[in-house]
Amino acid sequence: MATQGEDTPGLYKGCSELRATQTGQVFWEPGRERILDGDCVRTFIDRGTRIEVERFFGGRIPGLDTLILSGCTSLWPGFGERLRTTLGTIANWVDFGSDANQLKQAVVLGVIEREFRWRHIGIETPQTIGDFGVRYEPRAGDWKFAPYARSGERKSFDLQNAGEVQIGLRTNNGFHLCYSLLPDLYYAEDTKLTIQLDYDETGYLEAEVTNSDGNSTRINQLTNIPTLAYERRPWPLGTARLHEMTPEELMGDEGETA
């Protein structure tokens, strides 16, 4: 696209569907109708609502009593109508509309239900995934993490350069902060502190901070880790595990009816 700095808007003045800025950028804004009526989108919708459906059923579409429409693609204007034309009358047409969560969850729940019915999977009890520990600065700006291998363990730290000490859970998604303390509020005559962590697999966590004079402070404002509520656990869960199988095995229809 031709540009001339601040004069760029003048080059495209009056040009339909083109917008230029004084910073030399040119944008094509074709509009909703042009996109939806374009050959690419029309072909895509036809393939998704007719060609692939007919191929899936081997050319003969059976009478269906229930259809669950899910996935963000189903939100394309006209998608549902074209699918109805292909499939004919269906007594139970389940459409989640614009509810994004239900649109996505329906696919996952469907796979899990399928696995339960035909693959006999097992679901383990949910548990906390990660390492409880202390995050601190042995040198200013240089953060370190000290994991605690078991509940009730005690570790000593020289926190001379630490402006803050963080206590929490290290996961694949990073560090989840539970407690934050200013170490200089706990010091005795030196900058050494001993920290004990008590926790369990459900997310319960308490800490005990002891200075060199033997004075201890118990930190237990939380009864569990808020970021580890069941519906918001950090990935991977490590709880619901499907048996290992190839994509072909997972999507196959051996012994099943449509």
N, C-alpha and C positions, 0 to 999 in steps of 0.2 A: 504494500500500500504506500502511495506517495505521501510524504509528510514534509512540512516546512515549519517546524517549531510552532510558535504562537500563531502562525498564519494557517495552520492545518485546518481549522474549522471552515475557513473560507473555501478551501478546495472541495469540500463535500457539502457545501450549502445547497439545500434542495434535493439532495440525493436520498431517495427513498430507502429506508431501513439501515442507513449508515449514520453513525454519530461520531464526530471527531471532537477532540479536546485541545486546549491550548498547550498541553504538555506534549503534543505530537502523537497521541494515541487515536486509533481508529477502531470503532466497534461496529460489528454487524449485528443488528437487532431485527431478526426476521419476523418476530411476532408469533404468538401462540398458534393462530390458525394456519400459517404457512408451515410450521413445524408439524402439526398434527395431520395436515393434508398432504404432506410431502411424500414422495415415493418411498423413502427409507422407512419412515414410521408406518406407513400403510402396509408395506411388505412385512415389517416386523410383527405387527398386530395380526396379520393374516396367518403368518407362520405359527405364532404362539397360540392362536385360538382355533385354528382349523388344521393346518398341515401336520403339526406335531401331535395334535390330539388324535387325528385319524391314524397316524403312524403308530401311536401307542396302542391303539385298539386293533391293529392289524387290518385297518380299512373298514371294519364293521363296528359301529358304535353301539354298544348294548344299551338297554334301558336302565337308567340310573335312578335311584330313589333319593340319593343325597349327594350334594356337592359342597365342599368347603373351599371358598375362594380366599386365598391368602397370598402374601408376598406383595412387595411394593409395586411390582409390574401391573398388578390387578387394578391399580389406581388410574392407569392411563384411560383417558376419556374414550368410551366406546368399547373397551376391552370386554366388560361383562356382557354387553349386548351381543357382540360377535360370538362369544362363547355360548350363549344361550341358543343362538341360531345353529351352531354346530351340534350341540348336544340334545337339543329338543327340550321337551317338557321334563322338568325335574321337580318332584314334590317338595323336597327340602333343600332350598338354596340358602346356604349360610354365607353371608357377606359381612365382614367386619367393618366395611366402610373405610373411614379415614383414621381408625384407631391403630396407630403405628405399632404399639406394643402387641396387640392381639394379632395383627397381621404377621408379625415375625414369630411370636410364640407358637402360633398354630402349626407352623412347619416343624419346629423342634418337638413339640408335644406329640405330633403325629408320628415322628420317627421313634420317639421313646415308646409310645403305645404299640407301634408295630413290633419293636424289639421285645416288649413284654409278651406279646401274643405269640410270636413265632420263634424267638431266639432265646428265650428264657434267661434274660440277663438278671444280675443281682445288683441291688443298690446298697451301698455302704452307708453307715451312719455318718452324717456330716461332722467334720472336725476342722479345727483351725489349721491352715496350711501356711507355714512360714517359720521363722526363727524369732523367738522373743529375745530382746537384748537391749543394750544401751548404746546410743549414738552420741559421740562426744568429740571434742577438739583437743588432741594432744598438742597440736600447734594451732595457732589462730588461723581460722579459715580452712584447716585441713581436717575434715570430718572422718572419723573412724567408727566402725560398728563392732561391738563385742557381743557375740551371741551367747545365750545361756542354754546349755545342753539339757538341763533338768530344772524342775521347779524347786525352789529353796536354795539354789546355788548363790554364792556370794562372790563378788569380784571387787577388787580395790583399784582405784584410779587416782592418778596425780593430775589434778585439773587446773594447774596453774594458768594455762592459756585458754581455758574453756569459758566462754561467756554464757553458754547454755548447755544443758544436758537433756537429751531426749530419750524417753523410754517408750518402747512400742514393739511392733512386729515388722520384720523384714520379709517381703513377699516378692514374687516375680514381677509385681506391679510397682515395686519400690517400697519405701518405708512408710508404715502407717503409724502416725504419732498418737500415743495415748496420754502420756504425761510429759510435761516440760518443766524443768526446774532451773533456777539460777543458783549455781553451786556456791557462790560466795556467801549466800544466806545461810549455808549449813556448815561452813568451815569452823575449825577450832583455831589452833595456832598455826596450822599448816593448811595446805590446799589438797589434802588427801581425803577421799571419801570412799566408803565401802557401800556397795549397793546390792541388795538381795532382791530377787524377783520370785514371786510366787504366782503360778498360773496353772491353767488346765486347758484341755483341747477344745473346750467350748468357747474360749475367748476371755475367760475370767483372768484378770491380771491385777496384782498389787505389787508395790515396791516399798522397800524399807531402806532409808538412807542413814548411814551412821558415820559420824566424824571421828577424828583420832582421839577425842576425849571420851568416846563411848556413848555420846548422846545420839539417840535414834529418833527418826521421824517416819511414821507410816503414811504412805500415799495410797489411798484407795477410794478416790472419788468416783471411780467407774466400777460397776459390777461386771461389765464385759466391754468388749471393743465395739463401739458403734459402727465402725466401717465393716465389721464382719457379721452384720445381720445376714441371715440365711440368703435372702434375695440379692444381697450385694457382695457376696464373698469374692475376693480377688481371684482371678483366673491363674492357673487352672484350679478347678475345684478339688480334684483328687478324691471325690466322693462318689459320684455316679459314673461308673465305668462300663462301657459297652465292651463286649468281647471283640477282640481284634478280628477284622475281616476286610476284604477288599471292597472297593466301591461297587464292583459288579455283584458281589455277594449280598451287600447291603440293599441294593436296589432291585435284586432279582425277585421273580415272582414264583419260584419253585413251590408247587403244592398249594398256591393261593388262587383265589378266584377274584375277578375284577369287582 
